[in-house]
Amino acid sequence: MFRKMLLGVLAAVVLVPGAFSQTREQKVRDDKKKIEGQGFWLYNDLAAGKEQAKKTNKPMIVVLRCIPCEECVKLDDELVSQDARVRALLDQFVRVRVVGTNGLDLTLFQFDYDQSFAVFFLNANGTIYGRFGTRSHRTHWTDDVSVEGLGKAMEGVLALHQGYPGNRAELTGKTGPKPFFPTPEQFPLHKGKFSSTIDYQGNNVVKSCIHCHQIGDAIRQTYRDRGQPIPPKSLYPHTHPKSLGLILDPRERATVAKLVEGTPAAKAGFVAEDKITHLDGQALVSLADIQWVLHQVPMAGKTVVANIMRNGKPVILKMELVDGWKKLDDTSWRVSSWAMRRMATGGLVLEALGAEDKAGIKIPENQMALRVKHVGQYGDHAAALRAGFKKDDILVSFDGNSDLTREQDLMEYAINKKKVNDKVAVEIVRNGKKMTLTLPMQK
């Protein structure tokens, strides 16, 4: 049903100029009207939520939602529509809905900024009990989250709240380091373009909203503007456990569904149905909590300690993460890749060739062969177009390197090894012939 509705909307976009922007605008305004009218959620009012939590001694559930984005819309609809499976649990929380990150306290709200749906569970004093909400694909999310999983997370949070502050040591690691700037609109990338609040009085409320992914963009751009390398935490954020071979059940808190052989998780000794209660000492209520712990592990690697319950008995496992481990994750689906392509590829979208296709152009299997899937057409994203690149060109060397076998490897090299305005020699294969083009590195 939802698929048919979405196709209908897309058809309207094609047939009616401006229909999409009008739909986005109406979605945001309708959400505010609907939620405020129901009175079940506090709307864009964290301060009121904290006061209410202090008075009632209830934990807070704060839902951060980018309304125009379609991802996780079904989960969001079931949550705000007071789904019967979670309604009784929601009654035990102070409920706050936030639909823009303008003015958001980044000392507290640090999460995977490529998500369009994220949940924080908080004590009134700002202690974070847990996070919920993730996806590892641009549009598919059902393998990562579910209403059932949200309910299990809420039950876990209520138990943590009941045990607080005696369990404080299990929660301190959930608060992140000091951010560059206290709120998103203070970043140089956004300063003067956005205010600390969404403008519902103006003619374009959507354009007044700072989207979640724009926080991540601003963080990376700050490093870029300062002439500093962009660190692995920003290039490979919130590593998904499946990249380590750990496949979790989205209907549970942090329960193993299956393992991939030969991976760090399999070597550590995880088995199906293991319930992971703690990771590196932090209490877990969701997959997103696991990602938060992994996000803090340096690229150089370390031993991550997991406390699990297996058949009702406690077990401790140690997972070895080696140097470069974050690169196991696939980042190509992330919205943040768009801005990094501007910097590194001049707007090219690249995909790796398989072994058979490489053999067809006489490229060894372990060497670079990145096909141009798309060439940007406008502004800075058309730099590669202006440099002469075309769709289906195959990049086989970048700045003399032929070992950058994935798009994200090339982008990391370009961003952190080259300087803005550098000109990079790129060897390509076009129609079976090799040639060299020059690609400018951009801010």
N, C-alpha and C positions, 0 to 999 in steps of 0.2 A: 504493500500500500504506500509506504513512505517513498519507495523507489519510483512509483508512478507519479506521485506528487512532485518529486524532485525533477523528473523528466519534463513534467508540465511547466515547471518554473523555468527550466533551461530553454524550453521552446519559446516561452514568452520573452525571454531575454533576447533571443535571436530575432524575433519578429517585431519587438517593440523597443526602439532606442530609448535608453534611460530606465528601462523597467527594472533592471537589477539594482541600481542605486536607490530607486524608490522603494523597492522591496526591503533592502537592508535598513533604510531609514525607518520604515514603518515597523519592522521587527523590533528595533530598539525601543521605539516609543510605545508600541503595544505591550512589550514585556513590562515596562515600568507601570503602565496603567493596570495591567492584569495583576501583577504581584502586589502592588500597593493596595489595590482594591480588595484583594483577598485578606490582607492583613496578617498572614501567617508568617511571612518573612519580613525582617527589617531590610530596607532597600538602600544600598549605597551608604549605609550609616554604621560604620564600625564602632564609632564612639558610643552610640546608643547601645550597641550590642555588648560592649565591655561593661557598661553601667548595669545593664540588665543581668549580665552574668554574675557580677559582684553581688547584686541584691538577692538573686535566686540560688546562688552557688551551683549553677549549672555550667557544663562546658559549652563552648561555642562551636558551631559548625559554620564556617565561612566558605561560601561557594563563589569562586571566581569564574565568570562565564563570558566569553566573547559571543554575543548574541548573533551577529551576522554569520558566523562560521557554522557550517552544517555538521561538522564532526561532533560526535557524542550528543547530538540533539535529542535522540530517543531517551538516553539515560537522563539527561537534564529535564526533559518533559516529565518523565516518571517521578523524578525527585520533587520538582516544584508543584506537580499536580497531586502531591501527598499520596503517593503509591501506598497501597495497603501494607506492603511488605516492610516499609520503613516508617510509616506514619507514627506508630507507637514509639519508635526510637526517636524520631524527630521531636516529639513532645518533651523529651528529656534534655533537649539542647536549646540554647538560644540560637536562633537561626538568622544568618545575615547573608544577603545576596549582593555581590559586587559585580557590576557589568562593565567596568572600565578601570584601568590601573592609574588614572590620574590621581595624584596625591597619595598613592599607596605607599605604606611604610615598608621600604625595601630592607630595613634591618630585620624585620619580622617575616615578610612575605618573599622568601626566596624559594623558587621552585623551577620546574622545567618550563621555560618561557615559550617553548614551541607548542605547548598545549593550549587548547581553547576551552578546556574545562578542568578546573583544579579545585580541590577541597582541602581546607585547613581545619584541623580540630585544635582548639585552643582553650587554655585556662584564661580566666579574666585577667590574670597578671601578665599574659603574653607568653607563657610557657606553651610550647608546641607539643601536643600529644601525638600528632601524626599528620600525614598527608595522604590524599587519595586522588587518583585520576592520572591515567597515562595512556599513550598510544604509541605504536611503533610503525605506523603507516599513515600516509596523508589522509586517507578516508576511512580505513577499516580500524575499528576499535574494540570489537566484541571479543577478541582474544585477550584483551588486557583489562577490561573493566566490565562490571555488570551491576545491576541493582542488588542482586544477592550479595555480591562482594562488598558493596557499599554498606549494606546492613551488617555484615560481619565486622567490617572495620569500625562501625559505630559502636557495636557491642564491645569491641576491644578498647575503644576510647573510654567508654563508660567505666570499664574496669580500671583503667589507668587513672581516671579522675577520682574514683573511689579510693585508690591507693596513694593519691598525692597528698602531701609532699614526700612521703616516705620513699617513693620511687624516683625522686628527682634526678638521681645519677643516671637513670636509664633514658632521660629526656634531654639533658643539657646539650648533647651533640646534635639535636634537631634544629638548633638555631645556628644560622650561618655567620660568616665573618662580616665585618663592616663593609658596606657597599661603597662604590665610588661616590654616589650621591644618595641622599636620604629618600628622594622620591623620583619617579621616572621623568617628570617634566623638567627637572633640574639638569639633566644630562645635556651637554652641548648640542647633541644631535636634535634634541627636542625643544631646547630653550627658545622662547619666542614664538613657537608654533602651537604649543599646548598650554593650557592653564591647569590648575590643581583640581579642577572639577569638570565634569562633562557639561556641555552647553545644551541643555534641553530647550532653551528659549530661542536659540538661533534656528537657521534654516537647514543646517546640516549637522545633526547630532553625531552621526557616524564619524565625520572628519574631526570632530572635537575630542574623540576618544582615543586614548593611547592603548593600542592592542598589546596583548601579552608578549608577542614575538618582537615588538618594537623595543621592549626592555633589553632583550638579548642583543638585538641589533645595536642599541646604544652602548652597551657594555663593550662589544667588540670594536665599535667605531672609536671609542675612547682610547683603547689601546693603540689602534691604528693612527689616530691623530697625534698621539704622544710619541710615535715612532717606536713603540714597544712591540715585541712579539705577542701574538694572541695566545694565551696559555691553553693547554689541553682541555681544561675544564670548560672553556668557552667554545673550543672547536669540536669537542666530543662530549657534550653535556649529558648528564643523567643517564649513564650507560644502562641499557636494558639488560636484565639478567639473562635473557635468552641468547645474547651474544656470547655468554659464558657457558651455554649449554643447559641453563636452568629454566625450564618451561613451567610456569606457575598456572594454577587453576584460577581463572578470573572470578569464580563464584566464592572463593575463600579469601582469607586474609593474606597469608603467605604460605600456601601449601603447594608442594611440588606435584605437578601433573606427570611430567616425564623428563628424562635426561637425554642429552645428545652425547653419544659415545666419544671418548677422546678429548673432551672439553675440560676446562678447569673445574667445573661443577661435578662432572662425572669422576674425575680423578680425586676430588675431595671426599667422595663417598656418599653424596646425596642419593637418595632413592625415592621413587614415587610414593606419595602420601606423607612424606616428611612434612611436619609443620614447623616452619622457621619462626621462632618466637623472638630471637634477638640476633642482630648482626653487628659485630664490633661493639657489643655492649648496649646498643640502642634497641629499645622495645619496638616491635613492628606491628602495624595494623593493616598493611597493604603492600602491594608491589611497588607503589611510589615511594614508600619508606625504604625499601631495599635500594631503589635507585638513588635516593638521597645519600645513603651510606656509601654506595659505590662512587657517587659524584665526588666525595671527599678523598677517595684513594688516589694518590699521585700516579701519573703516567709511568713512573719508574717502578711501580708495583709494590706489593706488600702481602703479608699473610692476613687474610680476613677470617675472623673467627665467627662461626655460626652456632648458636644454641638451638637445638631442634627437639621436638617431641616425636618419638618414633614408637608406635604401638604403645603409647602411654608412658614411655620411659624417656628421660632426658639423655640426649647425646650431644657431644661437642665435636664439630667438624672444623677443619682448617682448609681454606681454599687459597692456593698459591696463585697470585696474579703477578706476572712477570713484566719486565720492562716493555712498554709499548702496548699493553693490554687493552687500553681504551680504543685502539684502532680496530679491534674486533667488531665494534658496533657499526651498524649501518646508519649514516646520518643523511643520506641522500633525500629522504622523504621530508626532512625538516624545512620549515618556512625560512629558517635562518640561512639555508644554503643559497637562497636568492641573492642576498646582499653579499655573501662571500664570493659568488660567481662574478659579481660586478668587479670586485677587487682583483680576483685571480685569473678569471678566464674571459673577461671582457663580455660576459653575457652568454657564453657557451654552456649548454647542458650536455654533459658527457656520460657515456655508458661504456662499460668494459666489454670487449669482445670475448666470446668463449674460445676454448681451445681449437675447435674446428674452424672457426672464422679466422683465427690467427694463422693457422696452418695454410689457409687459402691465400694469404698475402705474405707467406714465408716469414712470419714473426714467431720467435720461440715462445713457448707457452708461458714462461716465467717473465716475459718482457711486456712492456707497456703497449697497449693498443686500445685507445679510447675513441670511440666513434662519436661524432658530433650529432646528437639527437635533436638539438634545437639551437638556432642562432638568434640571439636577442635582436630586436629591431629598433629600439628607441633609446635615446640618451646614452648614458654610460654603459648600458647593457647592449649597445650596438657597437662597442669598440672593436670586438672581434670581427663583426660584419665589415666595418670600415677597413680592417686590416687584411681582408680578403678571404676569411674563413667561410666555408660553405657547409650546409647540412650534408652529412654522410662522410665528410672528411674523417680520416683516422689519424689521431695524434700518436706518433711512435717515439717521440723524444721531446723533452721540455727542458730548455736551458742545459742541454747536454745530458740529461738524465733519462734513462729508458726503463727505470725500475718503479715509476709512479703508476702502479697498475690499476688504481681506482681513482675516480674523480676526487674523492676526499683526500687522497694522498697528494694529488697534484695541487689542490687548493691549499693544503697545509704548507707545502713547500713554497708555493708562490707567495703566500701571505707572510710567512715567517722568515724566508730566506732572501727574498727580493724586496727592494724598496719601491715606494710610490714613484711613478714616472720612469722606472727601469724599463728597458726594452728587452724582451725575451725571445730568443730564437726557438721556434717550434717547428719540428720536422713532422710533416704529414704525408699520408698516402692518399692520393685522389685519383680515382679511376685507374688504379694500378701503378701510378707513377709517384715517385717521391719528390717533394719540394719543401722548401723552408719559408715560413712566414714569420713576421715579427709582431709580437703581441705586447701592447703596453700594459704595465701594472698600474692600477688605479687606486685612488683613495677610497 
